[in-house]
Amino acid sequence: MNIASVIVDVPAMKIDRPFDYLIPEQWIGRIKPGMRVVVPFGPRKIQGFVVELKEEAEVSKLKAIHEPMDLIPVLNRELLELGHWMTDKTLCFKISAFQSMLPAAMKAKYEKIFVLRNDLTFLPLDLQPYFERNGRLYWKTAEAENLLTLLQKQVDNRNLEVVYNVKAKGKKKTVRKYYLAFDKAKIEEIKESLGNAVKQREVLEYFASLEAGARLASKDIVESIGVSSSTLKTLVEKGLIIEKQEEIYRDPYENRNFAQTKPFQLTSLQEQAIKPILHNVEENSFKTFLLYGVTGSGKTEIYLQSIQRVLEKGKEAIVLVPEISLTPQMVNRFKGRFGNEVAVMHSGLSIGEKYDEWRKIQRKEVKVVVGARSAIFAPFENIGIIIIDEEHETSYKQEENPRYHARDVAIYRGQYHQCPVILGSATPSLESFARSQKGVYQLLTINKRMNAGEMPPVTIVDMREELRKGNRSMFSVDLFEKIQDRMEKKEQTVLFLNRRGHSSFVMCRDCGFVLQCPHCDISLTYHRFSNGMKCHYCGYEDVVPKTCPECESEHIRYFGTGTQKVEEELTKLLPEARIIRMDVDTTSRKGSHEKLLKAFGDGKADILLGTQMIAKGLDFPNITLVGVLSADTMLHLPDFRAAEKTFQLLTQVSGRAGRHKLPGEVVIQTYTPEHYSVELAADQDYDRFYEREMMMRKMGSYPPFYYITLITVSHEDLLKLVNIAEKMTDFIKARLSPQTITLGPVASPIPRIKNRYRYQCLVKYKREPNLEATLKTLLEQYEKQYTSEGLSISIDVNPYMMM
């Protein structure tokens, strides 16, 4: 087969199909589907993925592949098929689907170079010196020297051309290793020949003390016997030792010893839950299980013992955990049970570390991968189980193209490999729970904690009452007394607030003016650390004004509460308290997340104050009080899932208290104590919450009763945008069945981001056979007509972000 069908790296509707290329003689039989290749496309060379090989092409004149980028395929047959499936399901480009499956280190980078096409004398005199040496000039240099306009003219005159070089980023890490160039038995006579070269003799004696064939890194030799690297160089030049570059993995956990753990004896409830999973593992059959277990009920142990059985059968396992609960504790549990069989993939690793973990999987050197969303694409070929922990987490949905949900990909791969998929949660998403009620998923319930411990009692504090009593602090009297009590008892407290920064906004008390971002319709957030205002959408920063820009009043004040502000107030009220703050600002440096949690686990702090990242996965025996400072931050967002997200978060945070011998307690502060999501989270009553919320969803025609698709268009010109959005909505309505509800177009909840206005249209449907074709036609039409005018359109099937 000497023809390869290639998906090229140009994300555009017209080009979203395979192009045929000739395989040059020397690579016939070596180019395989799933490999990346460099191909000529128009005037440039770009990366592409080979999707199939064939004997005949549809056109007679074919260009040849320039060169392969891989020695073995980076995507196996299953992942190629998965890419095609994702393209249909999420309406993304095929190239985007394939690239999302690879680590960042393998995304191609393009280097642009100006190359001389004619004789040097054809160029203007001031450009000639740049091309004298080798007839090439890098784009970066041209940009720095302000030559782009001049060069553009020469490209138009065909004296120069722009060449794109594909640079593969995946760099392997190597280390210099040394070993003896002769048989160990001859060491004594060779030592004699070295005469007075003491240091060189010491090196040979050191090799003599090791087993035959030992290979040592230069660092180890230098540290062990105190010789310099020049001594090693001399021995290499004399031909007595051999120097070789050997590839090594970057191991983020190389300095950590994981204590091996043994499987625990399961409780009777855990036994009942694991039985059907193990049955499916034995039978090699696909089924989706919803493991609904209260916080602290031992779901992780069920995962570990199920994986154990899968590994005994010689198969592989994928475990997904939300990014924020990929804590060192979670890694410890899996590494402690399965040691070096585990690869870990999460955003805290460097690009190189992620690349190495991915290569361990591809080379079949590990059997288990534990990671965040993208780990679902692990290139395993013999999967025996897929587990998604905290399945309700919205971070499993990718918010940019391809907009896939890891749960859907897991179910696709589970069917392909005929293996069980486990979705675990203490607060399952309504969609999953509804599917388990209908029998689409099999429900497994654990309604008691492992140590038969009671769920912690929860107190709801009405902050309106506190205000009436004159308490203007962010701590209710009740919560503050309990924090003091825990400090006296040397027990630990976790305080949760879902907002980073110091205050949420700056407002003038005289005229009501709020400082807005000039590029986005959203208020700026005050950050005390930098003493500035920041937009969390486009990154715009500004200084805090001394007087109101609108009415020049000096009464301009901070409103709302962020983690920094809470920390300051706590320090004033309890100067002796040792506080660790965890939010995006304090955990942005590599390894800081782990350091802070370790310090808290070691008892170096009394209070852990944090945002969402402390709500999950924490399991410390000394935490006996959990305080939620404001349960309302998410309740009033324009999102039909607001109540569900509030309930889930409150239940998860409450679950951090009293997980071991000491009894725990939870205090929830709120301005809307009567809301059912707050009341039922306090009772940890998921079943009643499910009933209430399902009634609300039915009334509003929302999931799980309807599927939804959100179409968002954006443009710099508001009038033009409104006109296009109306045409677009009419186009959709005309092609869909009358049972389908099409709402809009309306301005998005955040109507402007980065100086672009945003409008959206929402489609709700139960069964809509024409939807996929309609949306594809819409994308094609709008790309043809409006892309050149700066319009952008995004389609999100089953969105999780309604903003």
Long-range contacts (C-beta under 8 A, 24 or more apart in sequence): 1-28, 1-53, 1-54, 1-55, 2-28, 2-55, 3-53, 3-54, 3-55, 3-56, 3-57, 3-62, 4-31, 4-37, 4-50, 4-52, 4-53, 4-65, 5-50, 5-51, 5-52, 5-53, 5-54, 6-37, 6-39, 6-48, 6-49, 6-50, 6-51, 6-65, 7-48, 7-49, 7-51, 7-94, 7-95, 7-98, 8-39, 8-41, 8-46, 8-47, 8-48, 8-95, 9-46, 9-47, 9-48, 9-95, 9-99, 9-108, 10-41, 10-46, 10-95, 11-93, 11-95, 11-96, 11-401, 12-93, 12-783, 13-93, 13-779, 13-780, 13-783, 14-783, 16-87, 16-93, 16-94, 16-95, 17-94, 18-51, 18-52, 19-48, 20-54, 20-57, 20-58, 20-59, 20-62, 21-62, 21-63, 21-64, 21-65, 22-62, 22-63, 22-64, 22-65, 23-53, 23-64, 23-65, 24-64, 24-65, 27-65, 27-68, 30-68, 31-65, 31-68, 32-72, 32-73, 33-73, 33-77, 33-80, 34-73, 34-74, 34-75, 34-76, 34-77, 34-79, 34-80, 35-68, 35-69, 35-70, 35-72, 35-73, 35-74, 36-68, 36-69, 36-70, 36-74, 36-106, 36-108, 37-65, 37-66, 37-67, 37-68, 37-69, 38-65, 38-66, 38-67, 38-68, 38-69, 38-166, 39-63, 39-65, 39-66, 40-64, 40-66, 43-161, 43-162, 44-162, 44-163, 44-164, 45-163, 45-164, 45-165, 45-166, 46-108, 46-110, 46-164, 46-166, 47-108, 47-166, 48-95, 49-75, 49-80, 49-95, 49-98, 51-80, 69-108, 69-166, 69-168, 74-102, 74-106, 74-362, 74-379, 75-101, 75-102, 75-379, 76-379, 76-381, 78-381, 78-413, 78-416, 78-417, 79-377, 79-379, 81-416, 82-377, 82-409, 82-412, 82-413, 82-416, 85-412, 86-402, 86-404, 86-409, 87-402, 88-772, 89-404, 89-408, 89-797, 90-401, 90-402, 90-403, 90-404, 90-797, 91-772, 91-775, 91-776, 91-779, 91-795, 91-797, 92-401, 92-402, 92-403, 93-401, 96-401, 96-402, 97-402, 100-374, 100-377, 100-398, 100-402, 100-404, 101-374, 101-377, 101-379, 102-358, 102-377, 103-170, 103-345, 103-351, 103-354, 103-355, 103-357, 103-358, 104-169, 104-351, 104-354, 104-355, 105-169, 105-170, 105-171, 105-351, 105-352, 105-354, 105-355, 106-168, 106-169, 106-170, 106-355, 106-358, 107-169, 108-166, 108-167, 108-168, 108-169, 109-166, 109-167, 109-169, 110-164, 110-165, 110-166, 110-167, 111-138, 111-139, 111-164, 111-165, 111-166, 111-167, 112-138, 112-139, 112-162, 112-163, 112-164, 112-165, 113-137, 113-138, 113-139, 113-162, 113-163, 113-165, 114-138, 114-139, 114-142, 114-151, 114-155, 114-160, 114-161, 114-162, 114-163, 115-160, 115-161, 115-162, 115-163, 116-159, 116-160, 117-158, 117-159, 117-160, 117-161, 118-158, 118-159, 122-157, 122-159, 123-154, 123-159, 123-160, 124-150, 124-154, 126-150, 127-151, 127-154, 169-351, 170-355, 171-352, 171-355, 172-247, 173-247, 173-248, 173-249, 173-250, 173-352, 173-356, 174-245, 174-246, 174-247, 174-248, 175-217, 175-245, 175-246, 175-248, 176-217, 176-218, 176-243, 176-244, 176-245, 176-246, 177-215, 177-216, 177-217, 177-218, 177-243, 177-244, 177-245, 177-246, 178-215, 178-216, 178-217, 178-218, 178-221, 178-232, 178-236, 178-241, 178-242, 178-243, 178-244, 179-207, 179-213, 179-214, 179-215, 179-216, 179-241, 179-242, 179-244, 180-204, 180-207, 180-240, 180-241, 180-242, 181-239, 181-240, 181-241, 181-242, 182-240, 184-208, 184-212, 190-240, 197-234, 199-227, 199-228, 199-231, 200-231, 200-234, 200-235, 200-240, 202-227, 203-227, 203-231, 203-232, 203-235, 203-241, 204-235, 204-240, 207-241, 215-244, 215-246, 249-356, 249-359, 249-360, 250-350, 250-352, 250-353, 250-356, 251-353, 251-356, 252-344, 252-348, 252-349, 252-350, 252-353, 253-331, 253-335, 253-344, 258-332, 258-335, 258-336, 258-339, 259-336, 260-336, 260-337, 260-339, 261-333, 261-336, 261-337, 263-301, 263-304, 263-305, 263-308, 263-337, 264-298, 264-301, 266-298, 266-301, 266-302, 266-305, 267-298, 267-448, 267-450, 269-297, 269-446, 269-447, 269-448, 270-297, 270-298, 270-301, 270-302, 270-446, 270-450, 272-444, 273-302, 273-444, 273-445, 273-446, 274-302, 274-305, 274-306, 276-442, 276-444, 277-302, 277-306, 277-385, 277-420, 277-422, 277-444, 278-306, 278-309, 280-419, 280-420, 281-306, 281-309, 281-310, 281-313, 281-384, 281-385, 281-419, 281-420, 282-309, 284-418, 284-419, 285-418, 285-419, 285-420, 286-414, 286-415, 286-417, 286-418, 286-419, 286-420, 286-421, 287-420, 287-421, 287-442, 288-411, 288-414, 288-420, 288-421, 288-423, 288-435, 288-440, 288-441, 288-442, 289-420, 289-421, 289-422, 289-423, 289-441, 289-442, 289-443, 289-444, 290-391, 290-423, 290-425, 290-428, 290-432, 290-433, 290-435, 290-436, 290-441, 290-442, 290-443, 290-444, 291-422, 291-423, 291-424, 291-425, 291-444, 291-446, 292-425, 292-426, 292-428, 292-433, 292-436, 292-443, 292-444, 292-445, 292-446, 292-686, 293-424, 293-426, 293-444, 293-445, 293-446, 293-447, 294-426, 294-446, 294-447, 294-448, 294-449, 294-455, 294-655, 294-684, 295-426, 295-449, 295-455, 295-651, 295-652, 295-654, 295-655, 295-656, 295-659, 296-449, 296-450, 296-451, 296-453, 296-619, 296-655, 296-659, 297-426, 297-446, 297-447, 297-448, 297-449, 297-450, 298-446, 298-449, 298-450, 299-389, 299-424, 299-446, 300-330, 300-333, 300-389, 301-450, 302-422, 302-424, 303-387, 303-389, 303-422, 303-424, 304-333, 304-334, 304-337, 306-385, 306-387, 306-420, 306-422, 307-337, 307-338, 307-368, 307-385, 307-387, 308-337, 310-384, 310-385, 310-419, 311-338, 311-341, 311-367, 311-368, 311-384, 313-384, 314-382, 315-367, 315-382, 315-383, 315-384, 315-385, 315-419, 316-367, 316-368, 316-369, 316-380, 316-381, 316-382, 316-383, 316-384, 317-367, 317-368, 317-369, 317-383, 317-384, 317-385, 317-386, 317-387, 318-368, 318-369, 318-375, 318-376, 318-378, 318-380, 318-383, 318-385, 318-386, 318-387, 318-410, 318-413, 319-368, 319-369, 319-370, 319-371, 319-375, 319-387, 319-389, 320-371, 320-372, 320-373, 320-375, 320-376, 320-386, 320-387, 320-388, 320-389, 320-396, 320-406, 320-410, 321-370, 321-371, 321-372, 321-389, 321-390, 321-617, 322-372, 322-389, 322-390, 322-393, 322-395, 322-396, 322-616, 323-347, 323-372, 323-373, 323-395, 324-395, 324-612, 324-613, 324-615, 324-616, 324-617, 325-389, 325-390, 325-616, 325-617, 326-370, 326-371, 326-372, 326-617, 327-593, 327-594, 327-597, 327-617, 327-618, 328-593, 328-594, 328-597, 328-598, 329-597, 329-617, 329-618, 329-619, 330-370, 330-617, 331-370, 334-368, 334-370, 338-367, 338-368, 340-366, 341-366, 341-367, 341-368, 342-366, 342-367, 342-368, 342-369, 342-370, 343-368, 343-369, 343-370, 343-371, 343-378, 344-369, 344-370, 344-371, 345-369, 345-370, 345-371, 345-372, 345-374, 345-375, 345-378, 346-371, 346-372, 347-372, 348-590, 348-591, 348-593, 348-594, 350-590, 373-398, 373-406, 376-406, 376-409, 376-410, 376-413, 377-409, 382-417, 383-413, 383-414, 383-417, 383-419, 384-417, 384-419, 385-419, 385-420, 385-421, 385-422, 386-410, 386-413, 386-414, 386-419, 386-420, 386-421, 386-422, 387-421, 387-422, 387-424, 388-421, 388-422, 388-423, 388-424, 389-424, 389-425, 390-424, 390-425, 390-616, 390-652, 391-423, 391-424, 391-425, 391-428, 391-429, 391-432, 392-425, 392-427, 392-428, 392-429, 392-432, 392-644, 392-648, 394-641, 394-645, 394-800, 394-801, 397-798, 397-799, 397-800, 397-801, 399-800, 399-801, 401-794, 403-796, 403-797, 403-799, 405-798, 405-800, 407-432, 426-651, 426-652, 426-655, 426-686, 427-647, 427-648, 427-651, 427-652, 427-686, 428-686, 429-644, 430-644, 430-690, 430-693, 430-694, 430-697, 430-703, 430-704, 431-703, 431-704, 433-690, 434-694, 434-704, 435-704, 449-659, 451-660, 451-661, 453-658, 453-659, 453-660, 453-663, 454-658, 454-663, 455-654, 455-684, 456-626, 456-654, 456-657, 456-658, 456-663, 456-664, 456-665, 456-666, 457-665, 457-666, 458-654, 458-665, 458-666, 458-667, 458-668, 458-681, 458-682, 458-683, 458-684, 459-665, 459-666, 459-667, 459-668, 459-682, 460-668, 460-670, 460-673, 460-678, 460-679, 460-682, 461-667, 461-668, 461-669, 461-670, 461-673, 462-670, 462-671, 462-673, 463-630, 463-669, 463-670, 463-671, 464-671, 473-569, 473-573, 474-561, 474-565, 474-566, 474-569, 474-629, 475-569, 475-573, 475-627, 475-629, 475-669, 476-667, 476-669, 478-667, 479-627, 479-667, 479-669, 480-573, 482-625, 482-627, 482-665, 482-667, 483-574, 483-577, 483-607, 483-625, 483-627, 484-574, 486-606, 486-624, 486-625, 487-574, 487-576, 487-577, 487-606, 489-624, 491-622, 491-623, 491-624, 491-625, 491-662, 492-600, 492-603, 492-605, 492-606, 492-607, 492-608, 492-620, 492-622, 492-623, 492-624, 492-625, 493-606, 493-607, 493-608, 493-623, 493-624, 493-625, 493-626, 493-627, 494-607, 494-608, 494-609, 494-610, 494-614, 494-618, 494-623, 494-625, 494-626, 494-627, 494-653, 494-656, 494-657, 495-566, 495-570, 495-607, 495-608, 495-609, 495-610, 495-626, 495-627, 495-629, 496-610, 496-611, 496-614, 496-615, 496-626, 496-627, 496-628, 496-629, 496-653, 497-561, 497-562, 497-563, 497-566, 497-609, 497-610, 497-611, 497-628, 497-629, 497-630, 497-633, 498-611, 498-612, 498-630, 498-633, 498-634, 498-649, 499-560, 499-561, 499-562, 499-563, 499-611, 499-630, 499-633, 500-562, 500-563, 500-564, 500-583, 500-584, 500-585, 500-611, 501-525, 501-526, 501-527, 501-528, 501-534, 501-562, 501-563, 501-564, 501-585, 502-526, 502-527, 502-528, 502-529, 502-558, 502-562, 502-564, 502-565, 502-568, 503-558, 503-559, 503-560, 503-561, 503-562, 503-565, 504-559, 504-560, 504-561, 504-562, 505-558, 505-559, 505-560, 506-533, 506-544, 506-545, 506-556, 506-557, 506-558, 506-559, 507-556, 507-557, 507-559, 508-548, 508-550, 508-551, 508-553, 508-555, 508-556, 508-557, 509-553, 509-555, 509-556, 509-557, 510-548, 510-551, 510-553, 510-555, 511-548, 511-550, 511-551, 511-553, 513-548, 513-549, 513-550, 513-551, 513-556, 515-542, 515-545, 515-549, 519-752, 519-753, 519-754, 519-755, 520-750, 520-752, 520-753, 520-754, 521-750, 521-751, 521-752, 521-753, 522-750, 522-753, 525-562, 526-558, 526-562, 527-564, 527-585, 528-564, 528-565, 528-568, 529-564, 529-585, 537-750, 537-753, 537-754, 538-753, 538-754, 561-629, 561-630, 563-609, 563-610, 563-611, 566-609, 566-629, 567-609, 570-607, 570-609, 577-606, 577-607, 578-604, 578-605, 578-606, 578-607, 579-605, 579-606, 579-607, 579-608, 579-609, 580-604, 580-605, 580-607, 580-608, 580-609, 581-609, 581-610, 582-608, 582-609, 582-610, 582-611, 582-613, 582-614, 583-610, 583-611, 583-613, 584-611, 587-613, 612-649, 614-653, 614-656, 615-649, 615-652, 615-653, 615-656, 616-652, 618-656, 619-656, 619-659, 620-656, 620-659, 621-659, 621-660, 621-661, 621-662, 622-662, 623-656, 623-657, 623-658, 623-659, 623-664, 624-657, 624-658, 624-662, 624-663, 624-664, 624-665, 625-657, 625-664, 625-665, 625-666, 625-667, 626-653, 626-654, 626-656, 626-657, 626-664, 626-665, 626-666, 626-667, 627-666, 627-667, 627-669, 628-653, 628-654, 628-666, 628-667, 628-668, 628-669, 628-670, 629-669, 630-669, 630-670, 630-671, 631-668, 631-669, 631-670, 631-672, 631-678, 631-681, 632-670, 632-671, 632-672, 635-672, 635-675, 635-677, 635-678, 637-749, 637-803, 638-749, 638-802, 638-803, 639-802, 639-803, 640-697, 640-700, 640-702, 640-802, 641-800, 641-802, 643-675, 643-676, 643-677, 643-693, 643-696, 644-677, 644-693, 646-675, 646-677, 646-678, 646-681, 647-677, 647-680, 647-681, 647-686, 647-689, 647-693, 650-677, 650-678, 650-681, 650-682, 651-681, 651-684, 651-686, 654-681, 654-682, 654-684, 701-741, 701-764, 702-764, 703-798, 705-766, 706-741, 706-764, 706-765, 706-766, 707-764, 707-765, 707-766, 707-768, 707-797, 707-798, 708-762, 708-763, 708-764, 708-765, 708-798, 708-799, 709-762, 709-763, 709-765, 709-771, 709-775, 709-795, 709-796, 709-797, 709-798, 709-799, 710-760, 710-761, 710-762, 710-763, 710-795, 710-796, 710-799, 710-802, 711-760, 711-761, 711-762, 711-763, 711-775, 711-778, 711-793, 711-794, 711-795, 711-796, 712-748, 712-758, 712-759, 712-760, 712-793, 712-794, 712-796, 713-745, 713-758, 713-759, 713-760, 713-782, 713-791, 713-792, 713-793, 713-794, 714-753, 714-756, 714-757, 714-758, 714-759, 714-791, 714-792, 715-756, 715-757, 715-789, 715-790, 715-791, 715-792, 716-755, 716-756, 716-757, 716-790, 717-757, 718-757, 720-789, 721-757, 721-759, 721-791, 722-759, 724-782, 724-786, 724-791, 725-759, 725-760, 725-761, 728-761, 728-778, 728-782, 728-793, 729-761, 731-774, 731-778, 731-781, 732-761, 732-763, 732-774, 732-775, 732-778, 735-770, 735-774, 735-777, 736-763, 736-765, 736-768, 736-770, 736-771, 736-774, 737-768, 737-770, 739-765, 739-766, 740-764, 740-765, 740-768, 740-771, 741-765, 748-803, 749-802, 749-803, 750-803, 756-792
